[in-house]
């Protein structure tokens, strides 16, 4: 599986950490701790990539440090 970026943000209103994968539109997860959020986003990424491949969709290229997030 490609190595995609993970962005972690703390949501004070819900007291959770939210994980987002910028390259995979709509791929989000959350957890009570940072570790929980990362574990959940890894599961979500795996399922999304698997689904995209099964549907014949092209996977987006991983961002690099010098990439711009669209």
N, CA, C and O atoms as a DFTB+ gen file, in Angstrom:
280 C
 N C O
     1  1       0.852      -1.174       0.000
     2  2       0.000       0.000       0.000
     3  2       0.895       1.234       0.000
     4  3       1.910       1.272       0.696
     5  1       0.514       2.251      -0.789
     6  2       1.289       3.490      -0.780
     7  2       1.328       4.099       0.622
     8  3       0.432       3.865       1.432
     9  1       2.350       4.865       0.896
    10  2       2.493       5.519       2.199
    11  2       1.886       6.913       2.112
    12  3       2.515       7.849       1.617
    13  1       0.665       7.037       2.595
    14  2      -0.050       8.300       2.549
    15  2       0.182       9.114       3.816
    16  3       0.553       8.578       4.860
    17  1      -0.044      10.406       3.703
    18  2       0.093      11.328       4.831
    19  2      -1.085      11.175       5.783
    20  3      -2.199      10.857       5.368
    21  1      -0.824      11.403       7.053
    22  2      -1.878      11.427       8.058
    23  2      -1.782      12.750       8.796
    24  3      -0.718      13.123       9.292
    25  1      -2.901      13.456       8.865
    26  2      -2.977      14.713       9.610
    27  2      -3.819      14.449      10.852
    28  3      -4.954      13.981      10.756
    29  1      -3.258      14.751      12.011
    30  2      -3.978      14.594      13.278
    31  2      -4.374      15.953      13.821
    32  3      -3.562      16.877      13.869
    33  1      -5.613      16.066      14.223
    34  2      -6.102      17.304      14.826
    35  2      -6.893      16.955      16.075
    36  3      -7.583      15.937      16.128
    37  1      -6.782      17.810      17.075
    38  2      -7.553      17.599      18.295
    39  2      -8.858      18.374      18.186
    40  3      -8.855      19.556      17.841
    41  1      -9.963      17.716      18.476
    42  2     -11.285      18.341      18.463
    43  2     -11.700      18.568      19.914
    44  3     -12.141      17.648      20.603
    45  1     -11.549      19.805      20.357
    46  2     -11.826      20.147      21.750
    47  2     -13.302      19.939      22.108
    48  3     -13.619      19.509      23.217
    49  1     -14.189      20.241      21.179
    50  2     -15.623      20.121      21.446
    51  2     -16.018      18.688      21.792
    52  3     -16.841      18.466      22.680
    53  1     -15.434      17.716      21.094
    54  2     -15.773      16.313      21.329
    55  2     -14.714      15.566      22.137
    56  3     -14.892      14.393      22.464
    57  1     -13.606      16.251      22.463
    58  2     -12.509      15.655      23.230
    59  2     -11.991      14.382      22.560
    60  3     -11.841      13.342      23.201
    61  1     -11.720      14.488      21.249
    62  2     -11.194      13.365      20.475
    63  2     -10.101      13.866      19.539
    64  3      -9.975      15.065      19.291
    65  1      -9.324      12.937      19.032
    66  2      -8.359      13.229      17.976
    67  2      -8.951      12.748      16.657
    68  3      -9.484      11.643      16.562
    69  1      -8.848      13.594      15.652
    70  2      -9.366      13.277      14.327
    71  2      -8.178      13.090      13.391
    72  3      -7.273      13.923      13.354
    73  1      -8.184      12.010      12.648
    74  2      -7.132      11.713      11.670
    75  2      -7.719      11.820      10.272
    76  3      -8.805      11.311       9.996
    77  1      -6.979      12.492       9.393
    78  2      -7.419      12.720       8.013
    79  2      -6.282      12.317       7.080
    80  3      -5.112      12.561       7.373
    81  1      -6.634      11.700       5.957
    82  2      -5.658      11.379       4.908
    83  2      -5.953      12.308       3.738
    84  3      -6.917      12.083       3.007
    85  1      -5.138      13.355       3.542
    86  2      -5.431      14.343       2.499
    87  2      -5.519      13.755       1.087
    88  3      -6.299      14.234       0.263
    89  1      -4.733      12.732       0.811
    90  2      -4.716      12.154      -0.530
    91  2      -5.970      11.340      -0.845
    92  3      -6.321      11.170      -2.012
    93  1      -6.640      10.839       0.182
    94  2      -7.815       9.992      -0.004
    95  2      -9.050      10.754       0.456
    96  3      -9.399      10.743       1.637
    97  1      -9.693      11.404      -0.474
    98  2     -10.831      12.260      -0.154
    99  2     -11.885      11.509       0.668
   100  3     -12.381      10.456       0.266
   101  1     -12.207      12.080       1.822
   102  2     -13.219      11.496       2.686
   103  2     -12.709      10.450       3.655
   104  3     -13.489       9.892       4.427
   105  1     -11.417      10.175       3.630
   106  2     -10.859       9.166       4.530
   107  2     -10.521       9.826       5.863
   108  3      -9.535      10.553       5.985
   109  1     -11.362       9.555       6.855
   110  2     -11.210      10.145       8.180
   111  2     -11.498       9.080       9.234
   112  3     -12.200       8.102       8.979
   113  1     -10.944       9.292      10.409
   114  2     -11.226       8.428      11.557
   115  2     -10.961       9.240      12.817
   116  3     -10.390      10.329      12.757
   117  1     -11.376       8.707      13.947
   118  2     -11.112       9.423      15.192
   119  2     -10.876       8.430      16.318
   120  3     -11.161       7.238      16.205
   121  1     -10.341       8.972      17.412
   122  2     -10.114       8.154      18.595
   123  2      -9.942       9.029      19.811
   124  3      -9.707      10.233      19.697
   125  1     -10.058       8.427      20.965
   126  2      -9.917       9.152      22.224
   127  2      -8.478       9.621      22.434
   128  3      -8.242      10.659      23.053
   129  1      -7.523       8.856      21.920
   130  2      -6.111       9.231      22.013
   131  2      -5.527       9.333      20.605
   132  3      -6.146       8.904      19.631
   133  1      -4.333       9.905      20.513
   134  2      -3.665       9.972      19.212
   135  2      -3.422       8.570      18.662
   136  3      -3.619       8.319      17.473
   137  1      -2.997       7.669      19.524
   138  2      -2.729       6.290      19.087
   139  2      -4.003       5.622      18.568
   140  3      -3.968       4.910      17.565
   141  1      -5.119       5.851      19.248
   142  2      -6.389       5.291      18.783
   143  2      -6.739       5.824      17.400
   144  3      -7.146       5.063      16.521
   145  1      -6.582       7.132      17.208
   146  2      -6.916       7.752      15.922
   147  2      -6.025       7.216      14.805
   148  3      -6.503       6.960      13.699
   149  1      -4.742       7.046      15.084
   150  2      -3.822       6.517      14.072
   151  2      -4.166       5.069      13.744
   152  3      -4.150       4.676      12.578
   153  1      -4.473       4.283      14.754
   154  2      -4.853       2.890      14.502
   155  2      -6.106       2.824      13.626
   156  3      -6.169       2.036      12.682
   157  1      -7.095       3.651      13.942
   158  2      -8.346       3.657      13.182
   159  2      -8.156       4.170      11.756
   160  3      -8.778       3.651      10.829
   161  1      -7.302       5.186      11.568
   162  2      -7.105       5.724      10.214
   163  2      -6.346       4.717       9.355
   164  3      -6.565       4.653       8.146
   165  1      -5.469       3.940       9.954
   166  2      -4.777       2.912       9.177
   167  2      -5.757       1.856       8.678
   168  3      -5.628       1.367       7.556
   169  1      -6.723       1.509       9.498
   170  2      -7.766       0.566       9.075
   171  2      -8.602       1.190       7.954
   172  3      -8.876       0.544       6.943
   173  1      -9.004       2.451       8.143
   174  2      -9.818       3.136       7.130
   175  2      -9.074       3.253       5.801
   176  3      -9.663       3.046       4.740
   177  1      -7.773       3.585       5.855
   178  2      -6.973       3.689       4.622
   179  2      -6.927       2.348       3.902
   180  3      -7.125       2.278       2.689
   181  1      -6.667       1.297       4.649
   182  2      -6.575      -0.031       4.047
   183  2      -7.881      -0.400       3.350
   184  3      -7.872      -0.894       2.222
   185  1      -8.996      -0.159       4.021
   186  2     -10.294      -0.483       3.429
   187  2     -10.589       0.383       2.206
   188  3     -11.131      -0.108       1.216
   189  1     -10.236       1.671       2.269
   190  2     -10.506       2.551       1.142
   191  2      -9.662       2.165      -0.067
   192  3     -10.168       2.116      -1.188
   193  1      -8.382       1.890       0.155
   194  2      -7.506       1.485      -0.947
   195  2      -7.986       0.171      -1.556
   196  3      -8.023       0.021      -2.777
   197  1      -8.352      -0.775      -0.702
   198  2      -8.868      -2.061      -1.185
   199  2     -10.111      -1.854      -2.047
   200  3     -10.237      -2.452      -3.115
   201  1     -11.012      -1.020      -1.589
   202  2     -12.241      -0.738      -2.322
   203  2     -11.952      -0.058      -3.663
   204  3     -12.556      -0.396      -4.680
   205  1     -11.034       0.891      -3.655
   206  2     -10.685       1.587      -4.894
   207  2     -10.091       0.612      -5.910
   208  3     -10.427       0.659      -7.093
   209  1      -9.217      -0.261      -5.448
   210  2      -8.599      -1.237      -6.349
   211  2      -9.643      -2.202      -6.910
   212  3      -9.615      -2.531      -8.096
   213  1     -10.556      -2.650      -6.061
   214  2     -11.620      -3.553      -6.518
   215  2     -12.510      -2.889      -7.559
   216  3     -13.019      -3.551      -8.464
   217  1     -12.698      -1.566      -7.425
   218  2     -13.534      -0.819      -8.365
   219  2     -12.760      -0.350      -9.596
   220  3     -13.321       0.319     -10.463
   221  1     -11.472      -0.699      -9.676
   222  2     -10.659      -0.323     -10.821
   223  2     -10.243       1.141     -10.833
   224  3      -9.829       1.663     -11.868
   225  1     -10.349       1.802      -9.692
   226  2      -9.958       3.209      -9.617
   227  2      -8.447       3.330      -9.457
   228  3      -7.792       2.460      -8.883
   229  1      -7.923       4.410      -9.970
   230  2      -6.498       4.684      -9.829
   231  2      -6.239       5.286      -8.450
   232  3      -6.952       6.185      -8.007
   233  1      -5.215       4.777      -7.787
   234  2      -4.878       5.307      -6.465
   235  2      -4.139       6.638      -6.619
   236  3      -3.300       6.778      -7.510
   237  1      -4.443       7.615      -5.761
   238  2      -3.711       8.875      -5.818
   239  2      -2.261       8.667      -5.382
   240  3      -1.948       7.776      -4.593
   241  1      -1.404       9.506      -5.912
   242  2       0.003       9.447      -5.529
   243  2       0.152      10.026      -4.129
   244  3      -0.509      11.007      -3.790
   245  1       1.012       9.429      -3.316
   246  2       1.263       9.985      -1.988
   247  2       1.906      11.373      -2.081
   248  3       2.704      11.651      -2.976
   249  1       1.539      12.220      -1.145
   250  2       2.175      13.536      -1.071
   251  2       3.592      13.384      -0.552
   252  3       3.906      12.456       0.193
   253  1       4.429      14.305      -0.957
   254  2       5.775      14.364      -0.399
   255  2       5.879      15.661       0.394
   256  3       4.946      16.464       0.399
   257  1       6.974      15.862       1.043
   258  2       7.149      17.051       1.858
   259  2       6.964      18.324       1.039
   260  3       6.529      19.343       1.575
   261  1       7.284      18.280      -0.231
   262  2       7.198      19.455      -1.086
   263  2       5.907      19.547      -1.894
   264  3       5.740      20.461      -2.702
   265  1       4.990      18.593      -1.674
   266  2       3.720      18.603      -2.390
   267  2       2.779      19.630      -1.787
   268  3       2.905      20.019      -0.626
   269  1       1.834      20.055      -2.609
   270  2       0.792      20.948      -2.129
   271  2      -0.489      20.143      -1.940
   272  3      -0.829      19.306      -2.776
   273  1      -1.193      20.395      -0.847
   274  2      -2.463      19.729      -0.607
   275  2      -3.534      20.502      -1.346
   276  3      -3.686      21.709      -1.162
   277  1      -4.276      19.792      -2.186
   278  2      -5.306      20.439      -2.992
   279  2      -6.588      20.592      -2.224
   280  3      -7.565      21.119      -2.754
